[in-house]
């Protein structure tokens, strides 16, 4: 895993949840882990990973993921054995 992805993973697992994680960095981390993305309506994006499909909302107008989305990604990764 590249250093950039490790840094993003550390930010996702930081407590309290960081408000400065760029959504594109989360998507890049998920892609590195083998995720397949499916565009949905509006800002929705489907993510297939670990044999599951999760739906997230891309943030707008700011590029940073909200704390709730980061926490959801963290719990999903943790449940599937991905931790920093």
N, C-alpha and C positions, 0 to 999 in steps of 0.2 A: 504494500500500500504506500502510495506517495506521501511525502511529508504534509502536503496541503490537505489531503484527505484525513490523515491522522489528527491534524489540528482541528479540522471541522468536527471530527468525532469527539475530541476532547471538549470542544465548546458545547456540543449537544449534551454531553454527560455532566457538564459543570452545574453545580448547585450554588445559588439559585440559577434557574435557567437564564442563559444570556439572551439579551434582546438584540444583539449585534451579529446574528448569524445570517449571512446572505442565503436566500433560498436557492440560488443557482449553485452555491457550494454544497448544500444538502443534496440537491439533485445529482451533482457530480460524484459525491460520495456513494449515493445509492447506485449510480451507474457503475462505479468501480466494483461494487459488490454483486453486480449482475442484474440489476433491475431493468425492466422493460417498461417504458412509459407509454401511456395512452392518453391522448388529448381528449378532454371532455368539453362540456359546454361552459362558456365563460372562462373563469379562471381555474376550473377544476382540472386536475390531472390524476389519472389512475396510475398506480405504481404496482407492478407485479414483481414480487420478490419473496423468497422463502416459501414458494408454493401458495402464496396468498395475494390478494389484491386489496390495496388500500387506496382511498381517495383523499387527496389533499387539495387545498386551495392555494394557488400561487398568490403571494401578497401583491397588493397594488394600492396606492401608487408607489409605495416605498419598496426597495428590493429586499428588506430584511424580513425573515420569517417571524411570525408572532410567537410568543412564549408557549402558547398552547400547542401549536403545530410542532415546535421543537421538542416539547415534552412527549407528544404522541410518537414522533419518530424515535426518540430515545427508548420509550417503552417497547416499541416494536423491535428495535435492534436488540435490546437487552433480552427480550423473550426468545430471540433466535440466536443467542450466544455471541453477539457482536458487542464488544465493549473495548474501551481504550486500554 
